[in-house]
Amino acid sequence: MRKICVVTGTRAEYGLLYWLMKEIGVDKDLKLQIIATGMHLSEEFGSTYQQIEKDGFTIDKKVDISLVSDTELSISKSMGLGMIGFADAFNVLQPDLIVVLGDRFEIFSAVSVAMIAKIPVAHIHGGEITEGAFDESIRHSITKMSHLHFTATEEYKNRVIQLGEQPSRVFNVGGLGVDNINKLKLLSRVEFEKAINFSLGENNILVTFHPVTLEKSTAGIQFKELLNSLDGLKNTKIIFTKANSDTDGKIINSMIDDYVAKHSNAISFTSMGQLNYLSALQFIDAVVGNSSSGLLEAPSLKIGTINIGDRQKGRIKAASVISCLPNKNSISNTFKELYSKQFQSVVGKVENPYGKGGASKKIISIIRDINLKGILKKTFYNLMGSKYSAPTN
């Protein structure tokens, strides 16, 4: 039986991995192992490892990286602690394959250890671009340390190949987030309002804003501009989900707390949970901020996205996504566009560029059946036309 170890460090990432983990867990040829780390183990971020257990999963190892601060120094130290913890965890679990998603610093630590331990890695959502965040460099680094690649679009598949990965090991499976929308029984409006203890209004938006980690101390300034623009909205209820454990994330979360305390039309959550979050998307007018969810999932539910600043710059965007500058005037003008008849007619017809679902089943069939023998040694794939071009494996 092939041992598949899934490493998860955040609430959002776990939400994307949920159905894949379920599929691994019931497959007779696979044994699921789970390592929880990062924000999952932090009380400040909701101790969301408890949700993993509540969903019926057994966490085999917890790797605590002590997220005591959100400074560059603290995060760098956390990465070091992560490497020590993952080394011990992998040594005990002895997985045949490690599955990771995305571009977080704790996942970088896990994959770095796996490389040294000679454990193959399957990477999901590689090849994407986010020019405003250091996630960009982490994501491409993880690609080079991985052996199987599951991308969300054909363009991202081609970019992974451009990084020198063999085409035979790169698979365009679509976005995992679409599986959640298709498979979860979402709450009705009444059920949702009861679940979050908050009444929706005539207009409703969901706000998630993360620091742009390649910019120096802009989190508070940019988020203040967003809050100022929200004050100009009429008859609007606002649901905030708090920022990740990125540099300066605590600044944003403190500002959310202050805003909610002074505005009865707003509510905030450290973690809504996947069911509540996706249910919310049914009843809101837009996802506002700079979260990837506004690009990956919102188009499937035919709602708009206001994408602020450079954090997601470079990612493929549906026609339902409006990008703007991180200042009050630009954001306020974008709200006007959001509610225009012309834009609303576009949103109703939009197609999600990240597919229509089925990613988890596609990934399962590959990680179950692919031959892992000799997979650790990789031949760099040169693009056709290069004098250095080499035959594929």
Backbone torsions as a table, in degrees:
resi	resn	phi	psi	omega
1	MET	NA	128.1	-176.9
2	ARG	-79.1	127.3	-179.2
3	LYS	-91.3	117.9	-178.9
4	ILE	-109.9	116.1	-177.7
5	CYS	-102.9	116.1	178.1
6	VAL	-97.6	125.9	178.1
7	VAL	-105.1	127.0	-179.7
8	THR	-134.6	138.2	-175.5
9	GLY	-126.1	-10.2	-177.7
10	THR	-137.7	160.4	179.3
11	ARG	-61.9	-44.4	-176.3
12	ALA	-67.5	-43.2	179.6
13	GLU	-63.4	-42.4	176.9
14	TYR	-61.1	-39.9	177.9
15	GLY	-58.6	-39.0	178.2
16	LEU	-71.3	-33.8	-176.5
17	LEU	-83.6	-11.7	-169.6
18	TYR	-51.6	-53.4	-175.5
19	TRP	-71.0	-31.5	174.9
20	LEU	-64.0	-43.1	178.1
21	MET	-63.3	-39.8	176.7
22	LYS	-60.5	-44.9	-178.8
23	GLU	-63.8	-41.3	177.9
24	ILE	-63.7	-41.6	-175.8
25	GLY	-62.8	-29.6	-177.6
26	VAL	-100.5	-3.9	-179.6
27	ASP	-77.5	126.9	-175.1
28	LYS	-68.0	-18.7	-178.0
29	ASP	-97.8	-1.7	-175.8
30	LEU	-125.9	146.7	173.4
31	LYS	-116.8	120.4	-178.7
32	LEU	-81.9	129.8	169.4
33	GLN	-120.3	142.7	-177.6
34	ILE	-128.4	130.0	170.8
35	ILE	-115.4	121.8	175.7
36	ALA	-101.6	138.4	-177.2
37	THR	-149.7	-172.8	171.7
38	GLY	57.9	-133.9	-175.1
39	MET	-64.8	-23.9	177.8
40	HIS	-55.6	-32.7	-173.8
41	LEU	-98.2	4.9	-177.0
42	SER	-100.8	125.0	177.1
43	GLU	-62.1	-35.4	-180.0
44	GLU	-59.5	-32.9	-178.5
45	PHE	-103.1	20.4	170.9
46	GLY	96.6	4.4	-179.2
47	SER	43.9	54.6	-170.7
48	THR	-73.4	-3.0	171.0
49	TYR	-60.0	-26.8	178.7
50	GLN	-64.7	-32.3	177.2
51	GLN	-68.6	-37.6	176.9
52	ILE	-59.5	-45.5	179.4
53	GLU	-67.7	-38.8	178.5
54	LYS	-61.8	-31.6	179.4
55	ASP	-76.9	0.6	174.8
56	GLY	98.2	5.3	179.8
57	PHE	-89.9	151.3	172.2
58	THR	-101.3	123.7	176.4
59	ILE	-86.5	116.5	-176.0
60	ASP	-76.7	-36.8	178.9
61	LYS	-145.6	144.4	173.0
62	LYS	-115.1	125.0	179.0
63	VAL	-110.8	102.5	-177.4
64	ASP	-84.2	122.3	-179.5
65	ILE	-109.2	13.1	170.3
66	SER	51.5	71.6	179.6
67	LEU	-81.2	73.7	-175.5
68	VAL	-86.0	-16.3	-177.2
69	SER	-152.2	166.2	179.5
70	ASP	-115.8	25.0	177.1
71	THR	-82.2	163.2	176.8
72	GLU	-58.6	-40.4	-179.4
73	LEU	-63.6	-45.8	-178.2
74	SER	-63.9	-43.1	-179.6
75	ILE	-65.8	-39.3	176.8
76	SER	-62.2	-40.8	177.1
77	LYS	-66.2	-37.8	178.4
78	SER	-62.5	-36.9	177.1
79	MET	-62.4	-39.9	177.7
80	GLY	-65.3	-44.5	176.6
81	LEU	-60.9	-37.5	178.8
82	GLY	-61.2	-43.5	-179.6
83	MET	-61.0	-39.9	177.7
84	ILE	-63.8	-45.4	-178.6
85	GLY	-67.1	-40.8	179.4
86	PHE	-68.4	-34.7	177.5
87	ALA	-59.2	-45.3	178.4
88	ASP	-66.4	-43.1	-177.0
89	ALA	-64.4	-46.7	-179.8
90	PHE	-65.8	-34.4	179.2
91	ASN	-63.4	-35.2	179.0
92	VAL	-79.9	-45.5	-172.9
93	LEU	-77.7	-30.8	180.0
94	GLN	49.8	55.8	-179.2
95	PRO	-70.0	155.5	174.9
96	ASP	-86.4	-26.0	-178.6
97	LEU	-153.8	138.4	176.0
98	ILE	-107.4	134.7	179.2
99	VAL	-113.1	125.9	178.6
100	VAL	-133.7	158.8	179.4
101	LEU	-128.0	132.5	166.3
102	GLY	85.5	-132.0	-156.7
103	ASP	-155.3	23.1	-178.6
104	ARG	-81.2	156.2	-177.2
105	PHE	-66.4	-32.1	178.6
106	GLU	-69.4	-30.7	177.0
107	ILE	-72.4	-35.2	174.3
108	PHE	-57.7	-43.3	178.7
109	SER	-62.0	-44.0	-178.7
110	ALA	-62.5	-44.3	-177.0
111	VAL	-71.2	-34.9	177.0
112	SER	-60.3	-42.2	178.3
113	VAL	-67.8	-41.8	179.5
114	ALA	-59.9	-38.4	179.0
115	MET	-60.6	-46.9	-180.0
116	ILE	-67.3	-34.3	-178.8
117	ALA	-81.1	0.6	178.8
118	LYS	61.4	42.7	176.3
119	ILE	-109.4	124.1	178.9
120	PRO	-61.8	149.0	-177.9
121	VAL	-124.6	134.5	171.3
122	ALA	-106.9	123.8	-174.3
123	HIS	-112.7	128.7	-179.9
124	ILE	-107.4	140.4	178.7
125	HIS	70.0	36.3	171.9
126	GLY	-81.6	171.7	175.6
127	GLY	80.6	-0.6	-176.8
128	GLU	-87.6	163.1	-177.4
129	ILE	-122.4	132.1	172.7
130	THR	-140.3	86.5	-167.7
131	GLU	-65.4	-20.2	-176.2
132	GLY	-90.1	-2.8	-173.9
133	ALA	-126.8	150.4	176.4
134	PHE	-70.1	-8.1	172.0
135	ASP	-54.9	-32.0	179.7
136	GLU	-54.8	-51.2	-178.9
137	SER	-69.8	-38.4	179.0
138	ILE	-62.5	-44.2	-178.0
139	ARG	-59.1	-48.2	-178.1
140	HIS	-69.7	-31.6	175.8
141	SER	-65.7	-41.8	177.0
142	ILE	-61.5	-39.1	177.0
143	THR	-55.2	-45.4	-176.9
144	LYS	-71.4	-18.4	177.0
145	MET	-98.2	2.4	-177.5
146	SER	-105.7	166.6	-172.1
147	HIS	-123.5	-22.3	172.6
148	LEU	-128.3	140.9	-173.3
149	HIS	-130.9	127.7	179.3
150	PHE	-120.7	103.3	-174.7
151	THR	-98.2	166.5	-174.9
152	ALA	-96.9	-17.4	176.9
153	THR	-144.9	166.9	178.6
154	GLU	-66.0	-37.1	178.0
155	GLU	-61.2	-42.2	179.1
156	TYR	-68.3	-35.3	175.6
157	LYS	-60.0	-45.8	-179.3
158	ASN	-64.0	-33.5	180.0
159	ARG	-70.0	-37.5	176.0
160	VAL	-62.4	-41.6	176.8
161	ILE	-64.1	-38.8	177.8
162	GLN	-60.6	-27.5	177.5
163	LEU	-78.7	1.4	174.6
164	GLY	102.3	8.6	-179.6
165	GLU	-85.7	143.0	-177.9
166	GLN	-64.5	128.9	-179.3
167	PRO	-54.9	-30.6	-178.8
168	SER	-69.5	-11.1	179.4
169	ARG	-111.6	10.0	-178.6
170	VAL	-118.1	124.8	-172.5
171	PHE	-128.1	124.1	174.4
172	ASN	-85.8	107.3	-176.3
173	VAL	-110.9	-6.0	-175.2
174	GLY	88.9	177.5	-177.4
175	GLY	-84.0	135.9	178.7
176	LEU	-66.7	-28.4	-177.8
177	GLY	-61.0	-29.6	179.9
178	VAL	-67.5	-32.1	176.8
179	ASP	-59.5	-41.0	179.5
180	ASN	-60.7	-44.0	-178.9
181	ILE	-63.6	-39.4	-177.7
182	ASN	-74.6	-32.1	-170.5
183	LYS	-99.6	-30.9	-178.2
184	LEU	-75.7	140.5	172.0
185	LYS	-85.0	100.0	-173.9
186	LEU	-73.0	155.0	-176.8
187	LEU	-75.4	150.0	170.4
188	SER	-72.1	169.9	-179.7
189	ARG	-60.4	-43.6	180.0
190	VAL	-63.9	-44.9	179.1
191	GLU	-62.6	-40.1	-178.9
192	PHE	-66.2	-46.4	180.0
193	GLU	-60.6	-37.9	178.0
194	LYS	-68.1	-39.7	-177.3
195	ALA	-64.6	-35.6	-177.6
196	ILE	-102.9	-1.1	179.2
197	ASN	55.0	50.7	-175.8
198	PHE	-156.2	133.0	-179.6
199	SER	-92.2	131.9	176.7
200	LEU	-77.3	165.1	-176.5
201	GLY	-122.9	-159.2	179.1
202	GLU	-65.3	-45.7	174.9
203	ASN	-119.9	144.2	-176.7
204	ASN	-143.9	137.9	176.0
205	ILE	-134.5	155.9	176.0
206	LEU	-117.5	124.9	-174.1
207	VAL	-113.6	123.8	171.5
208	THR	-134.3	120.1	-177.7
209	PHE	-131.8	124.4	179.4
210	HIS	-111.1	156.4	175.7
211	PRO	-61.8	146.6	172.9
212	VAL	-90.3	96.1	-161.3
213	THR	-71.2	-11.1	175.1
214	LEU	-94.4	4.4	174.1
215	GLU	-105.8	151.0	-174.6
216	LYS	-92.1	106.9	171.2
217	SER	56.5	44.0	179.0
218	THR	-101.2	-7.0	-172.4
219	ALA	-56.6	-52.3	-177.4
220	GLY	-65.4	-40.6	-179.0
221	ILE	-64.1	-48.4	-177.4
222	GLN	-67.7	-39.6	-178.6
223	PHE	-69.2	-33.5	175.6
224	LYS	-62.4	-39.4	176.7
225	GLU	-61.5	-41.0	177.6
226	LEU	-64.3	-46.8	-179.6
227	LEU	-61.0	-39.7	178.2
228	ASN	-62.3	-36.9	178.7
229	SER	-70.8	-33.5	178.6
230	LEU	-64.6	-32.3	179.3
231	ASP	-63.2	-20.5	-179.8
232	GLY	-86.4	-5.2	-179.5
233	LEU	-82.9	142.3	179.4
234	LYS	-108.6	144.5	176.0
235	ASN	51.1	44.7	-175.8
236	THR	-124.0	129.7	172.8
237	LYS	-96.0	141.3	-173.3
238	ILE	-124.0	126.1	174.9
239	ILE	-110.0	118.4	176.3
240	PHE	-98.8	136.6	162.9
241	THR	-112.9	136.4	-169.8
242	LYS	-76.7	163.7	-175.2
243	ALA	-73.6	158.5	175.5
244	ASN	-72.3	178.9	179.2
245	SER	-83.2	47.7	175.0
246	ASP	-86.4	169.8	176.1
247	THR	-57.8	128.2	179.7
248	ASP	72.0	13.0	177.2
249	GLY	-63.2	-32.7	-178.7
250	LYS	-66.7	-28.2	176.8
251	ILE	-62.2	-47.2	179.3
252	ILE	-62.2	-45.2	-177.4
253	ASN	-64.3	-36.7	176.8
254	SER	-66.2	-39.2	178.5
255	MET	-66.9	-35.4	175.5
256	ILE	-62.9	-45.9	179.6
257	ASP	-58.5	-44.5	-179.9
258	ASP	-64.1	-41.4	-177.8
259	TYR	-66.6	-45.4	-178.8
260	VAL	-64.2	-36.7	179.3
261	ALA	-62.6	-26.6	-176.4
262	LYS	-103.6	-4.9	-176.1
263	HIS	-130.2	113.3	-178.3
264	SER	-71.8	-12.7	179.8
265	ASN	-89.8	9.3	-176.2
266	ALA	-129.1	150.4	176.8
267	ILE	-143.1	152.9	-179.1
268	SER	-132.1	156.2	179.1
269	PHE	-138.7	135.7	169.9
270	THR	-68.7	-42.4	175.7
271	SER	-150.1	120.7	179.5
272	MET	-81.4	-22.0	-170.4
273	GLY	83.5	150.8	-173.2
274	GLN	-62.6	-41.6	-177.8
275	LEU	-64.0	-49.4	179.8
276	ASN	-64.3	-39.7	-177.9
277	TYR	-63.9	-50.6	-178.6
278	LEU	-68.9	-32.9	175.3
279	SER	-63.0	-38.6	179.0
280	ALA	-58.8	-37.1	-176.8
281	LEU	-61.7	-22.3	178.4
282	GLN	-69.1	-27.2	-167.6
283	PHE	-115.1	3.4	-179.1
284	ILE	-104.6	162.5	178.7
285	ASP	-86.9	-27.7	-178.0
286	ALA	-165.5	151.8	164.3
287	VAL	-90.6	125.7	-173.5
288	VAL	-119.9	133.6	177.3
289	GLY	136.2	-132.4	-179.9
290	ASN	-145.3	31.4	178.0
291	SER	-83.2	144.7	178.4
292	SER	-65.0	-21.6	179.5
293	SER	-59.3	-33.8	178.7
294	GLY	-65.2	-22.1	178.9
295	LEU	-96.4	-39.0	-171.5
296	LEU	-86.4	-36.5	-170.6
297	GLU	-114.1	-41.5	-175.2
298	ALA	-53.8	-40.2	-179.7
299	PRO	-59.1	-29.8	-179.6
300	SER	-66.8	-23.5	-179.9
301	LEU	-102.5	12.9	174.1
302	LYS	57.1	45.0	174.8
303	ILE	-123.9	159.8	-178.4
304	GLY	-80.3	163.3	174.7
305	THR	-133.8	129.4	170.6
306	ILE	-102.8	109.0	-175.1
307	ASN	-100.6	111.7	-170.3
308	ILE	-101.6	128.4	172.3
309	GLY	77.6	-158.5	-168.6
310	ASP	-103.5	-0.8	-174.5
311	ARG	-56.8	-41.4	-177.8
312	GLN	-100.7	12.6	-177.5
313	LYS	-59.2	125.9	179.4
314	GLY	108.4	-19.9	179.1
315	ARG	-74.6	148.9	176.2
316	ILE	-66.5	133.4	-176.0
317	LYS	-126.2	139.2	174.2
318	ALA	-73.3	168.5	178.5
319	ALA	-67.4	-12.7	179.7
320	SER	-84.5	0.9	-178.8
321	VAL	-103.1	123.3	175.5
322	ILE	-109.0	122.4	179.0
323	SER	-97.8	145.3	-179.6
324	CYS	-148.3	169.3	178.1
325	LEU	-77.8	156.8	-178.2
326	PRO	-84.4	54.4	174.4
327	ASN	-136.2	158.8	-171.9
328	LYS	-56.7	-45.9	-176.5
329	ASN	-61.7	-46.4	-179.1
330	SER	-64.7	-43.2	179.9
331	ILE	-65.0	-43.7	-179.3
332	SER	-63.3	-40.6	177.5
333	ASN	-64.5	-34.6	179.2
334	THR	-69.0	-35.2	174.8
335	PHE	-61.3	-39.8	177.4
336	LYS	-61.7	-42.3	178.3
337	GLU	-65.1	-39.9	-179.9
338	LEU	-54.8	-43.8	-174.8
339	TYR	-90.3	4.7	178.4
340	SER	-72.8	149.9	179.6
341	LYS	-61.6	-38.5	-178.7
342	GLN	-61.7	-45.9	-179.0
343	PHE	-69.4	-40.2	-179.4
344	GLN	-62.3	-31.8	176.7
345	SER	-69.2	-31.9	176.9
346	VAL	-69.9	-45.4	-177.8
347	VAL	-58.3	-40.2	-177.2
348	GLY	-64.7	-18.8	-177.4
349	LYS	-111.6	3.3	-170.8
350	VAL	-67.4	145.7	173.5
351	GLU	-109.4	137.4	179.1
352	ASN	-76.8	119.5	-179.5
353	PRO	-67.4	-9.4	-179.3
354	TYR	-96.6	17.7	170.7
355	GLY	95.9	-173.3	-175.9
356	LYS	-117.6	11.1	176.9
357	GLY	112.0	176.5	178.8
358	GLY	94.3	5.3	-176.7
359	ALA	-62.6	-42.9	-174.9
360	SER	-62.6	-41.3	179.3
361	LYS	-66.6	-36.9	178.2
362	LYS	-64.8	-42.0	-179.8
363	ILE	-65.3	-43.9	-179.1
364	ILE	-57.2	-46.4	-176.5
365	SER	-62.0	-31.3	-178.8
366	ILE	-80.0	-48.5	-177.0
367	ILE	-69.7	-20.7	177.6
368	ARG	-78.8	-39.6	-168.7
369	ASP	-103.1	-18.6	-174.3
370	ILE	-68.5	144.3	178.4
371	ASN	-78.7	118.3	-178.8
372	LEU	-89.9	-7.0	-178.7
373	LYS	-65.6	126.3	177.8
374	GLY	77.1	7.7	-173.8
375	ILE	-75.0	-18.4	-176.2
376	LEU	-68.2	-33.4	179.3
377	LYS	-85.6	122.3	-174.9
378	LYS	-116.2	135.1	172.4
379	THR	-94.0	126.1	-179.4
380	PHE	-64.2	129.2	-179.2
381	TYR	-94.2	115.6	176.3
382	ASN	-90.1	140.2	-179.7
383	LEU	-63.2	149.1	-179.2
384	MET	-57.5	139.6	-179.6
385	GLY	100.1	-17.4	178.6
386	SER	-78.1	142.8	178.4
387	LYS	-68.5	-11.9	179.8
388	TYR	-98.0	6.3	-175.8
389	SER	-55.8	136.1	179.4
390	ALA	-122.7	153.1	178.5
391	PRO	-64.5	150.1	177.4
392	THR	-73.6	158.0	177.5
393	ASN	-70.8	NA	NA
